Amino acid sequence: MTVLSAAEESAPDQAGPTRRRVLQGAAVVAAAAALPMAAAAPAQAATTGSSFLPASARLHLLRRATYGPSPSALADVTRLGLSGWVEWQLQPSLISDTAVSAMLAKLPVPNDGTAISTVKAKLDAGTISGWDQFMSIPKAHLIRATWSRRQLLTVMEELWSDLFNVAVPHDGTNESRAHYQYTIRSKALGRFDDLLWSITRHPAMLTYLNNRDSDRFAPNENQGRELLELHSVGVDAGYTEDDIKNAARILTGMSVNNDTGEFQYKPGMHWVGPVTVFGFSAGNDTEGGGEAVSKALVLYLARHPKTAHRVAYRIAQRFVSDDPPEPLVASLARTYTANRTAIAPVLRQLFASAEFAASRGLKVRRPVEHVAATLRALQVGPDTGDGGSINTLLWTAGAMGQQPFAWSTPDGFPERAENWLSTATTLERWSASRRLVEGWGTGDLGRADLRAWLFGSATATPATYGDMVDIASKKLFYRVLPSEHRTAVCTFLRARPLSPLSTDSSALTWRLRSWVSLLLDTPYHLYR
């Protein structure tokens, strides 16, 4: 590969940005043979992923239990130790989060537990729009994922939101969906039985799965089916079609007050008669007792061994690997049962396990996580404007196929790597990296000058191209690249690792953002 002369490097690009993109694209193709790109196949992920990540227990914990390492998060885990940091994160109310609170306060519906009836009154009066209410939910999630110090809580909120998916937007939930998200978040680190009962009777879920209109004359099976198939014991548990029908009968009368939008049990809609569901039975002999029977069923299912295993599997799949070891899952399920469905003991055990420690490189980041992790890696600060930059971040995640909570069916976004490594998604991921590094459409985010941030000042000049790549990779990935990958980046810049840099070298000026985004397109940034 030809190395540019100093004069050629420092000369302005007379052909403009179009020619520049063509030249950079050609250089990417030339470098790709040596530099591993983020389109690694899922089978490769399990065998080679660990080689891209630092052998650091602290960074491994942060890559899994947060939306990506940051200097402040690393300082926290260094100060507290691994188990101390986990305990700190398990008590989110004790963690100050003032910067995020200020951003959330600007949302039309702040996702802070505002009563559904209050939101409905504002919607009816026209002081807020249904769309604003819906969009405040993914905006709040991206804000928290990127800048909140309560990172583990936000990760668990997303995990449960996939398990108990109510799509954003969805007809009839504009008044209740923000409160539903608050409900999941407020109970994400508590007891699963409490969480399951809260979401089962929530107006957003009752509306999404058509239970608000289910009555004794024509029970709607949607929520009864999903209660078993998705929300508790799982589709392979062995329940029958009669179990589904009886679950639907039990849930009749669990409805919504049309005037306030709040939950209302309506006795006149409840189906009466003996019921059995997957080992649970009840006389169910009065209209007025239907809510109590519904709660008894939900608690029975939440505490069932099949649910214990399924919850343990979901948690292990999120934090360990797409196919977590069965001995770990079984052990976590026992802990879940022994602690009456409490989630915190399960997480403590998981993060302390040998399986977790050995799982470096076995997970990849989903698109929302890629957006948040990229901003955290670049140390981009919170939005100081009216939230327009957050809209761009939502669009960026959506282009990769994962705008928060927008999955249209009840099963939620998939977790497995193969769902996020298609050619189309990978190309969009690369585009997202470039967009985020360039700052396109995110002018209200707190950005330092990239050169000054990487090298110490706006005129700082590393001695060689190799030194420059080493400094950047340590800043972004907390490690230096192997020599062949360092050489590939230099090749992209038409240089060699020992080639000297001048203050006005293109690699430090107009090409700086292109090669930094190239680094973020590699497996060094892909793996969770």
C-alpha positions, 0 to 999 in steps of 0.5 A, a space after each residue: 500500500 502506498 504511503 502518502 507523502 507529507 505534502 499529500 497528507 496535509 493537502 485539503 481534499 479538493 474533491 469534497 466529501 463525496 470523493 472522500 467517502 469513496 476513497 475511505 470506502 476503498 480503503 476499508 475494503 483494502 484493510 478488511 482482510 487484516 482488520 476484523 470487522 463486526 460481521 463476525 458469525 455467531 459460531 465465531 463469537 463463542 470461540 474467538 470473542 474473548 481474544 478481542 476483550 481485555 482480560 479484566 474482571 472489572 471490565 468484564 463486569 461493566 460490559 455485562 452489567 452496564 451499557 458499556 464501560 466508562 471511566 467513571 464506572 471503572 472508577 466506581 468498580 475499582 473503588 468498591 470492588 466487584 461484589 461491592 459494586 454489585 451490591 451498590 447497584 442493587 440499591 439504586 435508590 442510594 445512587 445519585 443520578 441528578 444529571 439524568 433526572 434533569 434530562 428526564 424532567 424535560 420529557 412531556 411524560 417523565 416516566 416517574 410514576 405519574 398516575 394514569 388518570 393524571 396522564 389521561 386527563 392531560 391527553 383528554 384536555 389536549 395539553 399533551 399528545 399521545 405520541 409525546 407520551 409514547 415517545 417519552 418511553 424510549 427516550 427515557 430508556 436511551 437517556 438512562 442507558 447512556 448516562 444513568 449511574 443506575 446501570 444494572 437497574 436499567 439493564 434489568 428493566 430492559 430484560 423484563 420489558 422484553 419478557 413482558 413486552 407491550 409494544 410502543 406505540 400500541 392502540 389504547 395504551 397512550 395513557 398507561 404505557 409510561 406508567 407501565 414502564 415505571 412499574 417494571 422499573 420500580 420492581 425490576 430488582 424486587 421479587 418476581 411474583 410481585 412484578 408478575 402480578 403488577 404487570 398482569 393487572 396493569 391497564 397497558 397489559 390488559 389492553 395490549 392482550 385484549 383482556 380488558 374486554 374479556 368477559 364470562 360470555 366470550 373469554 379472550 384467550 390472549 392474556 391467559 395464553 401469554 401468562 403461561 407461554 411467555 410470562 411464567 412457565 414457558 411454552 415447553 412446560 407441558 400445559 394444555 389447551 384446557 389450562 389456557 382456557 381456564 387461565 383466560 376464564 380466571 382473568 375475566 373481569 380484570 379490566 380498566 376503568 374507561 373514565 380514569 384509565 386505571 385498573 378496575 376489577 369488574 365482577 359482572 364480567 367474571 366467569 364463575 365455576 371450578 378451574 384448574 390450571 397446570 396444577 392450580 385449582 380453585 372453586 372460583 364460585 363467586 363473581 366478587 372473588 375473581 380478582 383474588 383467584 387471579 392473584 392466587 394463580 399468578 403467584 402460583 405460577 411465579 413460584 412454580 419450578 418451571 418459572 424458576 428455571 425460565 427466569 434463571 435461564 433468561 437472566 443467565 442468557 442476558 449476562 453469560 451466553 446465548 446458551 447458558 450452562 444448564 448447571 448454572 441455570 439450575 443453581 440460579 433457579 434453586 436460589 430463586 425458589 429459596 428466596 421466594 422469587 427475589 431477583 437480587 440473590 440470583 444476580 449476586 450468585 450469577 456475578 460471583 459464578 465461575 461461569 460468568 467469569 469464564 464467559 468473556 466474549 460470548 455475548 454481542 451487543 444489541 443495537 440500543 446497547 451499541 448506541 449507548 456503549 458508543 457514546 459511553 466509550 466516547 465520553 459524550 455528555 448528556 443532552 443540554 438542549 430540548 431533547 432533539 439529540 435524543 430523537 436522533 439517537 432513537 432514529 439511529 437505534 431504529 435503523 439498526 432494528 431496535 428502537 426501544 420497546 418497539 417490538 410488535 409482538 408479545 415475545 419482545 426483542 430477541 437476545 441471541 446474537 444471530 438476530 443482530 449480525 445480518 448483513 443489513 444490521 451490520 451495515 447499519 451498525 457501521 453507519 451508526 458508529 460513523 454518525 455518532 462519532 461525527 455527531 450528526 444530528 446530536 449537536 446538543 450532546 456534550 462533546 469534547 473536541 475529538 483530537 483533544 479528548 484522545 490525545 490531550 489537546 487540539 494540537 497534540 501529535 503522537 510521534 507515529 501512526 502506531 502510537 496514535 492507534 495505541 492511544 486511541 484503542 486504550 481510550 476506547 477499548 482499555 487495551 492496545 490492538 495486536 500488531 496485525 490489527 494496528 497495521 490494518 488501521 495504519 493501512 487504512 490511513 495509507 501509512 505504516 505503524 512507524 510512519 511519523 505524524 505531523 501536526 496537520 496529518 490527515 489522520 489527525 484532521 479530516 480523517 480522524 473521525 473516519 478511522 475512529 469510527 472504523 475502530 468502533 466497527 470491529 469486534 473490540 466494540 461489538 462484544 458485550 
